Amino acid sequence: MKRLRAALAAVALTTATAATLPAAVSPPAAAATTAPATRPAAATDWSTAVVDSTMARYTPSTIGGWSYPVGLYLYGQYLTYKRTHDPRYLTYLRNYVDRFVKSDGSIDQSFNSLDSMQAGRLLVILHHETGQDRYRKAARKIRDRLNTYPRTSDGGFWHADNSSRAHQLWADGVYMVNPFLVEYGKEFGDSAYTDDEAAKQLAVYGGHLQVANGLLRHAYDESRSASWADPGTGLAPEHWCRAVGWYAMAIVNVLDAVPADQSRRPQLLDIFRKLAAGLEKYQDPATGRWFQVMDKGGRSDNWTETSCSSMFTYALSRGAQQHYLDPHYADVARRGYQGVLAELSVGPDGRTDLADISIGTNVGDYAYYVARTRATNDFHGLGAFLIMNEQLRGASVS
């Protein structure tokens, strides 16, 4: 009966999204209080279901401004496009980017934070897909900004070029700039710089943030002046799951891009393998997901979070597939995949809903993290889900 309900919901979704997209409406701000209509089976193409549902909710003009959550989501949509070749998916992405990039390639962004650079991946994608020089010029602005961007004494990019983020490395930041860097280098013949820089950033961040249990702390302050910084180590107090998830995805992207003889590759593999062992240790055995504060799953107010669970599932699956990790991590990834699918449902409107996604989060203590809003259809979760789903549905992880 459960399979039948899932099949009927999939039919309803296909029918709903085949029609002209309705006017955009906002998704619910938090997880629904009523029971979901349907729980999905892995056999359905949940990437196209999520993309079609999101495109039905938002137009390229109403999806939001230039930001990393939207950039993450649209990167996931692009991965779905690459598999399906549905032209609507690429047209939507381009219409979003063209709100910000003028015909002469100028873009009204200062790029004074790593967060503001993440959507730059879309510029590289559109140059690759269209050949239009406007996208190269816009992407070059990010590349050139890094020439003067502030760094720690050992070369790590500050999280942002402002007083409240000065001297700070946040694990989130490695994903905001380094996948863009290696993709920019490949597209525009700049890999000699970009591969070395991206590998260096992962190594510097990992060297500061990773601790004995294999996990990373959320952030590090070289100046020890932030309210959250340990006066001895400069480290934030907790392992916030999505910060660790950003790092996990970034290290896979960089390992995939840099050559086998890259000098920092052995160090990156060591960091990744220690991290993978920590992820396996702290995976929730009941759900297959990971907790908002990763190493404190036994506390009653902690909760399993969907975006980071998608990120870890992707990284472990890809790591096993690429032989960065022991093959048994494919099984850890499968458990994570089933856990994330359990957070996905189809509503009576035929659209997907992805629950239990932490909203955007600063550095804080345990109470701060567990009190974050548990949103439905937040772009952090949707983007991470698509990246995970395209990996798990298309890859042999045996």
Salt bridges, closest charged atoms under 4 A:
ASP45 OD1 - ARG83 NH2 2.98
ASP52 OD1 - ARG88 NH2 2.97
ASP86 OD2 - ARG88 NH2 3.04
ASP98 OD2 - ARG94 NE 3.70
ASP98 OD1 - ARG134 NH2 3.61
ASP115 OD1 - HIS159 NE2 3.67
ASP133 OD1 - ARG136 NE 2.56
ASP144 OD1 - ARG140 NE 2.83
ASP154 OD2 - HIS208 NE2 2.62
ASP161 OD2 - ARG145 NH2 2.92
ASP172 OD1 - HIS218 NE2 2.99
GLU183 OE2 - ARG121 NH2 2.57
GLU187 OE2 - HIS127 ND1 2.77
GLU187 OE1 - HIS128 ND1 2.91
ASP190 OD2 - ARG143 NE 2.64
ASP196 OD1 - ARG264 NH1 3.02
GLU197 OE1 - ARG151 NH2 2.64
GLU238 OE2 - LYS296 NZ 2.88
ASP256 OD2 - ARG318 NE 2.90
ASP270 OD2 - LYS274 NZ 3.20
GLU280 OE1 - HIS328 NE2 2.96
GLU305 OE2 - ARG242 NH1 3.60
ASP326 OD2 - HIS328 ND1 2.71
ASP331 OD1 - ARG334 NH1 2.35
GLU343 OE2 - ARG289 NE 3.30
ASP353 OD1 - ARG57 NH2 2.94
ASP356 OD1 - ARG374 NE 3.27
ASP378 OD1 - HIS380 ND1 2.48
GLU390 OE1 - ARG83 NE 2.71
